[in-house]
Amino acid sequence: MVFPIPVQSVPSVQFDAVLTRKFRQQGPRYTSYPTADRFTDAFRYRDYLQAVAGLRTRGGRKPLSLYLHIPFCDTVCYYCACNKIVTKKVEKAATYLTYLKREIDMQGQLFADMNHVEQVHLGGGTPTYFSDAQMGELMAHVRRWFKLAPDVVGEYSIEVDPRTVSRERVFTLRGQGFNRISLGVQDFDPEVQKAVNRIQPESETLAIIQAARDANFRSVSIDLIYGLPKQNLMTMAQTLAKVIAANPDRIAIYNYAHLPHVFKPQRRIPEAELPAGETKLDMLALCIRRLTEAGYVYIGMDHFARPTDDLAIAQAQGRLHRNFQGYSTHAELDLVSCGVSAISAVAATYSQNVKTLDAYYAHLDKNELPITRGIKLGMDDILRRAIIQTLMCNFEMSIASIEQAYPITVATYFATELAQLHTLAQDGLLTIDDEWISVTPKGRLLIRNICMVFDRYLYAVPDRLRYSKTI
């Protein structure tokens, strides 16, 4: 069965149950290419220094994006797959802040005279594990080393657990410079919340949304998850109705990936309590139908936005970008990331910090950045990244634009990939001719499958058990 879903003045999306069943498989989310599992420990601190030096040699002066990772949570949510540290020992945050500031110092020195920032994102964990004073200290320290664009230009976002903040704290965050706020909700149903150990009263969440509005945050985003234990179509419909009534600017609806062999907290979720695969697909269809009927624009993957939101405007103007934080309005910024496990994308490299506090502190005590692995991108990597990025964000690609930017002929260089695309075209996922590759409304939900065709690493080492389902 096909459910056509109209979208006003933007690309539409259709849920096709038959195609979804056929192409439902494990695959990357492509927040980067090559994906993080392809990073190696052959890439180290000195390789990152060379990448920054290369920017300076080439006179690189484009703005930066800055990501800060705060890993702490005071309780564990059973579904969570983030890199986090669950503790009630708040003194750990004070120690971490000291070292995080040291890393910011080092990055600030490296990027002196190249330190104009247009985007800051704080993720976790729970960034609001830091107190008001600690957050103020952190943001003041960032401003000592980096020149942040004015509020009307810059995008300064923070992930917030509504259970950890008050109305007053929301106003304080706005005063500290944040203009976008993302709230973890997941589900409003009490039984679902209990099953995943995240008791979060609806009234509490709605109060924080209202506080963000009153504090003049430019954008309020809500995260939901479908496929959690105890969920069904009725509970999903009720949660969607409440979310739509709250009228957030952006909504992300993630597919819960049950990977207990990878993420230990998920072992506390009995598999018998998870909805069946067919029920999950019905939930997805319901989400798409309800949100688009309510006027939200389908951005891609699991993201929806109001037509007036910067994300929808960027998509309409062809400026949409995708990075480790998901879809972004600021395209092609070098990403400088600080904190345990954080990933930077500078010039033609990716680099990731160590994943434990002890290792993080040890590196910084030696006055070196805590980089443990990464990858240098070759021309083929950059080419394939450009194609995947274009398809993920725009759902179409001009073949001529690729041939003008790179010294290749698409028909020859990607002969094998084009043959696979023609097979997908027969299934109705895309159209392809000598000038354009265009993803159809039916194919947009399966964009990861289409992008996987261009992933040479995926087929060289076809172990996909580490990935979530593409839909």
ROVO-182513 format. One record per residue (C-alpha): x, y, z; residue number from 1. Coordinates in Angstrom, 3 decimals. Each point is the difference from the previous one (the first is absolute). Layout:
<pts>
{pt {X,Y,Z},NUM} ...
</pts>
This chain:
<pts>
{pt {0.000,0.000,0.000},1} {pt {1.223,3.499,-0.830},2} {pt {-0.872,3.024,2.130},3} {pt {0.578,3.209,-2.027},4} {pt {0.811,2.911,2.276},5} {pt {-0.154,3.499,-1.499},6} {pt {2.530,2.572,1.132},7} {pt {-0.424,3.695,-0.743},8} {pt {2.570,1.446,-2.450},9} {pt {2.707,-2.526,0.986},10} {pt {0.892,-3.537,-1.101},11} {pt {-2.738,-2.434,0.992},12} {pt {0.497,-3.400,1.580},13} {pt {-1.945,-3.210,-0.360},14} {pt {-0.045,-2.999,2.295},15} {pt {-0.059,-3.177,-2.079},16} {pt {-0.321,-3.023,2.288},17} {pt {1.034,-2.501,-2.691},18} {pt {3.204,1.853,-0.870},19} {pt {0.775,0.629,3.653},20} {pt {-0.198,-3.715,0.789},21} {pt {2.144,-0.851,-3.003},22} {pt {2.789,2.467,0.758},23} {pt {-0.015,-0.036,3.791},24} {pt {3.561,-0.911,0.922},25} {pt {2.853,1.217,2.137},26} {pt {2.018,2.931,-1.244},27} {pt {1.788,3.237,0.965},28} {pt {-1.743,3.299,0.788},29} {pt {2.710,1.938,-1.882},30} {pt {0.622,2.789,2.458},31} {pt {3.429,-0.313,-1.592},32} {pt {1.648,-1.785,-2.889},33} {pt {2.051,-2.043,0.521},34} {pt {-2.013,-1.029,3.050},35} {pt {1.559,0.055,3.476},36} {pt {0.491,-3.775,0.091},37} {pt {2.565,0.444,-2.803},38} {pt {2.248,2.224,2.106},39} {pt {3.334,-1.581,0.945},40} {pt {2.557,0.535,2.761},41} {pt {2.603,0.706,-2.680},42} {pt {-1.394,3.549,0.043},43} {pt {1.222,1.934,3.030},44} {pt {0.570,3.400,1.560},45} {pt {2.702,1.052,-2.470},46} {pt {-2.242,-0.767,-2.980},47} {pt {-2.582,2.375,1.417},48} {pt {2.634,2.704,0.482},49} {pt {1.007,-0.406,-3.642},50} {pt {-3.628,0.390,-1.098},51} {pt {-0.356,3.269,1.943},52} {pt {3.345,1.222,-1.336},53} {pt {-1.235,-0.756,-3.498},54} {pt {-3.008,2.236,0.563},55} {pt {2.268,2.819,1.081},56} {pt {2.345,-0.483,-2.975},57} {pt {-2.946,0.171,-2.393},58} {pt {-1.230,3.149,1.710},59} {pt {-3.086,-1.738,1.352},60} {pt {-2.178,2.594,1.676},61} {pt {-3.476,-1.479,-0.293},62} {pt {-2.061,-0.210,3.210},63} {pt {0.199,-2.978,2.335},64} {pt {-2.534,-2.246,1.659},65} {pt {0.771,-0.886,3.630},66} {pt {-1.274,-3.095,1.811},67} {pt {0.433,-0.602,3.736},68} {pt {-0.784,-3.401,1.499},69} {pt {-1.213,-0.216,3.596},70} {pt {-0.302,-3.739,0.706},71} {pt {-1.696,-0.073,3.426},72} {pt {-3.522,-1.180,0.889},73} {pt {-1.359,-0.610,3.494},74} {pt {-2.205,-2.915,-1.105},75} {pt {0.191,-2.516,-2.822},76} {pt {-2.656,-0.169,-2.721},77} {pt {-0.099,-3.617,-1.118},78} {pt {-0.346,0.783,-3.720},79} {pt {2.990,2.370,-0.108},80} {pt {2.889,-0.616,-2.403},81} {pt {1.910,3.226,0.744},82} {pt {3.494,0.178,1.436},83} {pt {-0.873,0.879,3.596},84} {pt {1.070,-0.339,3.616},85} {pt {-2.788,-0.635,2.488},86} {pt {0.858,1.434,3.413},87} {pt {-1.490,2.019,2.823},88} {pt {3.442,1.207,1.091},89} {pt {-0.288,3.584,-1.205},90} {pt {3.617,0.704,0.924},91} {pt {0.957,-2.014,-3.105},92} {pt {-1.510,2.755,-2.115},93} {pt {2.263,2.598,1.618},94} {pt {3.105,-2.045,-0.823},95} {pt {-1.206,-0.594,-3.539},96} {pt {-0.690,3.703,-0.529},97} {pt {3.582,0.824,0.992},98} {pt {1.373,-2.369,-2.631},99} {pt {-2.570,0.991,-2.634},100} {pt {1.158,3.604,0.378},101} {pt {3.596,-1.160,-0.512},102} {pt {-0.961,-1.635,-3.278},103} {pt {-1.847,3.149,-1.079},104} {pt {3.189,1.946,0.819},105} {pt {2.034,-2.260,-2.267},106} {pt {-2.497,0.120,-2.853},107} {pt {-0.303,3.766,0.389},108} {pt {3.753,0.398,-0.337},109} {pt {0.039,-2.208,-3.104},110} {pt {-2.776,2.012,-1.644},111} {pt {1.260,3.456,0.964},112} {pt {-0.983,2.438,-2.793},113} {pt {-2.272,-2.727,-1.414},114} {pt {-2.347,-0.049,2.970},115} {pt {-3.243,1.516,-1.285},116} {pt {-2.834,-2.334,1.089},117} {pt {-3.530,-0.084,-1.429},118} {pt {-1.239,-3.182,1.625},119} {pt {0.331,-1.456,3.500},120} {pt {-1.672,-3.185,1.191},121} {pt {0.123,-1.544,3.471},122} {pt {-0.906,-3.675,0.096},123} {pt {0.302,-2.930,2.333},124} {pt {-0.799,-1.707,2.216},125} {pt {-1.904,2.824,1.591},126} {pt {1.656,3.416,-0.509},127} {pt {-2.205,1.463,2.734},128} {pt {1.730,-2.314,2.463},129} {pt {2.241,3.046,0.308},130} {pt {-1.354,2.564,2.460},131} {pt {-0.959,3.536,-1.022},132} {pt {3.359,1.256,1.217},133} {pt {1.971,-2.746,-1.770},134} {pt {-1.851,0.594,-3.275},135} {pt {0.633,3.728,0.266},136} {pt {3.680,-0.662,0.675},137} {pt {0.210,-2.324,-3.008},138} {pt {-1.640,2.421,-2.432},139} {pt {2.092,2.904,1.256},140} {pt {3.102,-2.132,-0.606},141} {pt {-1.130,-0.809,-3.540},142} {pt {-0.351,3.732,-0.695},143} {pt {3.536,0.662,1.226},144} {pt {1.397,-2.165,-2.784},145} {pt {-2.608,0.170,-2.753},146} {pt {-1.894,2.891,-1.589},147} {pt {-3.661,-0.949,-0.032},148} {pt {-2.193,1.510,-2.705},149} {pt {-2.875,2.256,1.158},150} {pt {-3.129,-1.740,1.280},151} {pt {-1.962,0.798,-3.171},152} {pt {2.615,-1.776,-2.118},153} {pt {1.374,-2.797,2.186},154} {pt {-1.687,-3.261,0.898},155} {pt {0.685,-0.837,3.641},156} {pt {-1.784,-3.126,1.147},157} {pt {-0.128,-2.164,3.087},158} {pt {-1.553,-3.391,0.735},159} {pt {-2.137,0.080,3.141},160} {pt {-1.602,-2.661,2.152},161} {pt {-3.204,1.761,1.178},162} {pt {0.293,-1.814,3.332},163} {pt {3.239,1.835,0.775},164} {pt {-1.033,3.615,-0.583},165} {pt {-2.477,2.532,1.367},166} {pt {-1.671,2.930,-1.714},167} {pt {2.648,2.244,1.547},168} {pt {2.793,-2.229,-1.324},169} {pt {-1.421,0.275,-3.530},170} {pt {0.149,3.811,0.211},171} {pt {3.564,-0.249,1.315},172} {pt {1.017,-2.184,-2.957},173} {pt {-1.401,2.600,-2.371},174} {pt {1.976,2.675,1.813},175} {pt {3.142,-2.123,-0.345},176} {pt {-0.363,0.233,-3.776},177} {pt {-1.964,-3.076,-1.058},178} {pt {-2.721,0.697,-2.565},179} {pt {-1.102,-3.544,-0.858},180} {pt {-1.078,-2.662,2.421},181} {pt {-0.585,-3.717,-0.572},182} {pt {-2.109,-1.935,2.488},183} {pt {0.135,-3.752,0.466},184} {pt {-3.569,-1.295,0.338},185} {pt {-0.024,-3.438,-1.688},186} {pt {-3.616,-0.805,1.022},187} {pt {-2.678,1.541,2.217},188} {pt {-1.589,-3.309,1.003},189} {pt {0.695,-0.808,3.701},190} {pt {0.301,-3.753,-0.601},191} {pt {2.521,0.499,-2.794},192} {pt {1.957,2.434,2.161},193} {pt {0.093,-2.506,2.826},194} {pt {1.174,-2.760,-2.345},195} {pt {3.017,2.067,-1.098},196} {pt {0.715,1.521,3.457},197} {pt {-0.788,3.566,-1.053},198} {pt {-2.918,1.297,2.074},199} {pt {-0.735,3.437,-1.425},200} {pt {-3.429,1.533,0.732},201} {pt {-1.642,1.612,-3.013},202} {pt {-0.713,3.181,1.962},203} {pt {3.702,0.358,0.816},204} {pt {1.019,-0.235,-3.642},205} {pt {-2.706,2.398,-1.202},206} {pt {1.036,2.518,2.636},207} {pt {3.579,-0.031,-1.294},208} {pt {-1.200,0.439,-3.597},209} {pt {-2.038,3.015,1.094},210} {pt {2.957,1.380,1.919},211} {pt {2.155,-0.271,-3.128},212} {pt {-2.629,1.918,-1.952},213} {pt {-0.225,2.672,2.684},214} {pt {3.791,0.287,0.087},215} {pt {0.029,0.637,-3.776},216} {pt {1.912,-3.061,-1.123},217} {pt {0.013,0.082,-3.806},218} {pt {-0.755,-3.690,-0.321},219} {pt {-1.389,-2.708,2.267},220} {pt {0.606,-3.606,-1.035},221} {pt {-1.467,-3.222,1.405},222} {pt {1.468,-3.494,-0.308},223} {pt {-2.316,-3.025,-0.154},224} {pt {0.730,-3.698,-0.433},225} {pt {-2.209,-2.661,-1.574},226} {pt {0.481,-3.692,0.703},227} {pt {0.447,0.274,3.785},228} {pt {-1.344,-2.663,2.389},229} {pt {-3.724,0.265,0.800},230} {pt {-0.611,2.274,-2.984},231} {pt {-2.891,-0.642,-2.363},232} {pt {-1.919,1.973,-2.603},233} {pt {-2.381,1.444,2.571},234} {pt {2.716,1.273,2.338},235} {pt {1.941,1.359,-2.970},236} {pt {-3.056,1.862,-1.273},237} {pt {-0.591,1.515,3.420},238} {pt {3.606,1.144,0.311},239} {pt {-0.072,1.502,-3.500},240} {pt {-3.189,1.920,0.782},241} {pt {1.603,1.498,3.098},242} {pt {3.209,0.872,-1.832},243} {pt {-1.857,1.647,-2.880},244} {pt {-2.058,2.000,2.501},245} {pt {3.254,1.207,1.586},246} {pt {1.016,1.295,-3.451},247} {pt {3.811,-0.432,0.083},248} {pt {1.974,1.398,-2.940},249} {pt {1.776,-3.282,-0.677},250} {pt {-0.803,-3.628,0.751},251} {pt {2.378,-2.939,-0.317},252} {pt {-1.555,-3.470,0.091},253} {pt {2.668,-2.659,0.374},254} {pt {-0.325,-3.698,-0.607},255} {pt {1.000,-1.841,3.162},256} {pt {2.845,-2.354,-0.870},257} {pt {0.108,-2.874,2.479},258} {pt {3.688,-0.973,0.106},259} {pt {0.522,-1.451,3.492},260} {pt {3.244,-1.662,-1.112},261} {pt {1.396,3.505,-0.591},262} {pt {-1.780,2.168,2.609},263} {pt {-0.194,-1.544,3.468},264} {pt {-2.946,2.069,1.354},265} {pt {-2.204,-1.506,-2.714},266} {pt {0.405,-3.413,1.629},267} {pt {-2.513,1.195,2.604},268} {pt {-2.705,0.143,-2.670},269} {pt {-1.791,-3.360,-0.454},270} {pt {-0.252,-0.715,-3.710},271} {pt {-3.520,-1.348,0.550},272} {pt {-1.114,3.537,0.887},273} {pt {1.214,1.499,-3.273},274} {pt {-2.586,0.625,-2.743},275} {pt {0.125,-2.335,-2.982},276} {pt {1.716,1.133,-3.179},277} {pt {-3.294,0.504,-1.819},278} {pt {-1.309,2.097,2.881},279} {pt {3.092,2.185,-0.186},280} {pt {-0.629,0.613,-3.687},281} {pt {-3.612,0.916,0.771},282} {pt {1.288,2.442,2.635},283} {pt {2.324,1.589,-2.517},284} {pt {-2.804,0.391,-2.532},285} {pt {-2.159,1.548,2.712},286} {pt {2.718,2.468,0.990},287} {pt {0.569,1.134,-3.567},288} {pt {-3.698,0.362,-0.710},289} {pt {-0.840,1.890,3.196},290} {pt {2.965,2.366,-0.154},291} {pt {-0.374,0.923,-3.643},292} {pt {-3.736,0.478,0.441},293} {pt {0.877,2.379,2.841},294} {pt {2.126,2.053,-2.398},295} {pt {3.487,-1.278,0.753},296} {pt {2.507,-0.297,-2.832},297} {pt {1.822,-3.291,-0.464},298} {pt {3.692,0.914,0.101},299} {pt {1.476,-3.462,-0.344},300} {pt {0.791,-3.144,1.975},301} {pt {-1.928,0.544,3.252},302} {pt {-0.278,3.798,-0.005},303} {pt {-2.997,2.294,-0.453},304} {pt {-0.211,3.784,0.312},305} {pt {-2.477,2.841,-0.245},306} {pt {0.167,1.677,-3.462},307} {pt {1.198,3.204,1.695},308} {pt {2.839,-1.723,1.854},309} {pt {3.559,0.631,-1.202},310} {pt {0.438,-3.721,-0.713},311} {pt {-2.914,-0.077,-2.467},312} {pt {1.142,3.280,-1.568},313} {pt {3.544,-1.344,-0.422},314} {pt {-1.382,-3.110,-1.686},315} {pt {-2.122,2.051,-2.382},316} {pt {3.030,2.141,-0.892},317} {pt {2.353,-2.962,-0.471},318} {pt {2.139,0.969,3.019},319} {pt {-0.760,-3.001,2.181},320} {pt {2.974,-1.845,1.467},321} {pt {0.448,-3.169,2.017},322} {pt {2.583,-0.566,2.730},323} {pt {0.437,-1.854,3.283},324} {pt {-2.853,1.992,1.578},325} {pt {-2.390,-0.894,-2.841},326} {pt {-1.408,2.470,-2.517},327} {pt {1.422,3.513,0.181},328} {pt {-0.612,3.402,-1.583},329} {pt {3.698,0.899,-0.064},330} {pt {1.602,-1.843,-2.872},331} {pt {3.636,-0.983,-0.364},332} {pt {1.320,1.424,3.274},333} {pt {3.082,-1.602,1.504},334} {pt {-1.153,-1.690,3.196},335} {pt {2.183,0.310,3.105},336} {pt {-1.145,-2.339,2.770},337} {pt {1.077,-0.113,3.626},338} {pt {-0.732,-2.535,2.709},339} {pt {0.244,-3.709,0.545},340} {pt {-0.846,-2.026,-3.184},341} {pt {-0.679,3.176,-2.030},342} {pt {0.638,-0.081,-3.761},343} {pt {1.501,2.876,-1.999},344} {pt {-0.177,0.507,-3.762},345} {pt {2.798,2.343,-1.072},346} {pt {1.128,0.391,-3.610},347} {pt {0.105,-3.477,-1.553},348} {pt {0.215,-1.870,3.313},349} {pt {-2.140,-1.439,2.755},350} {pt {1.417,-0.483,3.481},351} {pt {-1.501,-1.424,3.169},352} {pt {0.954,0.530,3.620},353} {pt {0.579,-2.805,2.497},354} {pt {-3.138,-1.497,1.546},355} {pt {0.877,-0.231,3.711},356} {pt {0.513,2.740,2.561},357} {pt {3.312,-1.412,1.216},358} {pt {1.471,-0.044,-3.500},359} {pt {-1.441,3.451,-0.739},360} {pt {1.605,1.488,3.106},361} {pt {3.309,-1.772,-0.609},362} {pt {0.384,1.458,-3.506},363} {pt {-0.787,3.528,1.153},364} {pt {2.396,-0.330,2.947},365} {pt {2.685,-0.604,-2.626},366} {pt {-1.112,3.183,-1.819},367} {pt {-1.169,-1.849,-3.052},368} {pt {-3.437,-0.249,-1.560},369} {pt {-1.736,-3.263,0.996},370} {pt {-0.324,-1.297,-3.555},371} {pt {0.115,-3.774,-0.272},372} {pt {-1.113,-0.822,-3.544},373} {pt {-1.255,1.473,-3.240},374} {pt {0.431,-0.058,-3.752},375} {pt {1.500,2.067,-2.808},376} {pt {-2.328,0.254,-2.961},377} {pt {1.267,-0.688,-3.489},378} {pt {-1.552,1.398,-3.174},379} {pt {-2.302,-3.010,-0.326},380} {pt {-1.233,0.497,3.578},381} {pt {-0.689,3.693,-0.579},382} {pt {-1.806,-0.731,-3.257},383} {pt {-2.219,-2.674,1.531},384} {pt {-0.621,2.195,3.057},385} {pt {-1.213,2.798,-2.283},386} {pt {-2.412,-2.339,-1.776},387} {pt {-1.363,-1.506,3.214},388} {pt {-0.350,3.450,1.578},389} {pt {-1.867,1.328,-3.043},390} {pt {-2.412,-2.920,-0.132},391} {pt {-0.616,0.005,3.753},392} {pt {-0.808,3.721,0.034},393} {pt {-1.493,0.779,-3.415},394} {pt {-1.372,-3.361,-1.205},395} {pt {1.471,0.717,-3.429},396} {pt {3.381,0.456,-1.620},397} {pt {1.142,1.646,-3.199},398} {pt {2.472,-2.302,-1.748},399} {pt {1.537,2.971,-1.807},400} {pt {0.709,1.768,3.301},401} {pt {2.024,-2.993,1.220},402} {pt {1.958,-0.213,-3.250},403} {pt {0.767,3.725,0.134},404} {pt {1.280,-0.243,3.588},405} {pt {2.012,-3.231,-0.331},406} {pt {2.267,-1.409,-2.737},407} {pt {-2.260,-2.928,-0.855},408} {pt {-2.725,-1.114,-2.349},409} {pt {-2.846,-1.306,2.141},410} {pt {-1.105,-2.669,-2.497},411} {pt {3.492,-1.517,-0.015},412} {pt {1.154,0.565,3.578},413} {pt {-3.252,-1.211,1.536},414} {pt {-0.988,-2.610,-2.557},415} {pt {-0.642,-2.662,2.665},416} {pt {-1.906,2.412,2.228},417} {pt {-2.154,1.252,-2.875},418} {pt {-0.978,-3.569,-0.827},419} {pt {-1.180,-0.421,3.599},420} {pt {-1.877,3.297,-0.178},421} {pt {-1.814,-1.146,-3.141},422} {pt {-1.162,-3.043,1.967},423} {pt {-1.311,2.280,2.748},424} {pt {-1.667,2.098,-2.687},425} {pt {-1.936,-3.054,-1.145},426} {pt {-1.383,-0.236,3.522},427} {pt {-1.061,3.640,-0.143},428} {pt {2.510,1.424,2.509},429} {pt {1.535,2.460,-2.457},430} {pt {0.201,1.157,-3.596},431} {pt {3.256,0.261,-1.879},432} {pt {1.016,1.380,-3.385},433} {pt {3.090,1.559,-1.562},434} {pt {-0.443,3.227,1.978},435} {pt {-1.640,-0.703,3.362},436} {pt {-0.405,-2.541,2.766},437} {pt {-3.294,0.824,1.721},438} {pt {-1.438,-1.806,3.021},439} {pt {-3.744,-0.591,-0.262},440} {pt {-2.472,0.695,2.815},441} {pt {-0.043,-3.774,0.611},442} {pt {3.790,-0.110,0.192},443} {pt {0.544,2.858,2.417},444} {pt {-0.649,-2.119,3.080},445} {pt {2.538,-2.477,-1.390},446} {pt {2.676,2.582,-0.750},447} {pt {2.530,-1.896,2.109},448} {pt {-0.386,-3.027,-2.286},449} {pt {0.641,2.196,-3.032},450} {pt {3.081,1.597,1.545},451} {pt {1.367,-3.393,0.988},452} {pt {0.547,-0.684,-3.709},453} {pt {2.819,2.592,0.025},454} {pt {1.636,-1.275,3.204},455} {pt {3.059,-1.930,-1.130},456} {pt {0.972,-0.905,3.575},457} {pt {-3.349,-1.626,0.639},458} {pt {0.498,-2.540,-2.729},459} {pt {3.684,-0.514,0.688},460} {pt {-0.802,-1.069,3.578},461} {pt {-3.705,-0.909,-0.074},462} {pt {-0.529,-0.385,3.778},463} {pt {-3.183,1.975,0.670},464} {pt {-0.937,-1.342,3.412},465} {pt {1.321,3.194,1.594},466} {pt {-2.580,2.107,-1.852},467} {pt {-3.647,0.748,0.634},468} {pt {-2.742,-0.906,-2.489},469} {pt {-0.248,2.449,-2.879},470} {pt {-3.659,0.449,0.815},471} 
</pts>
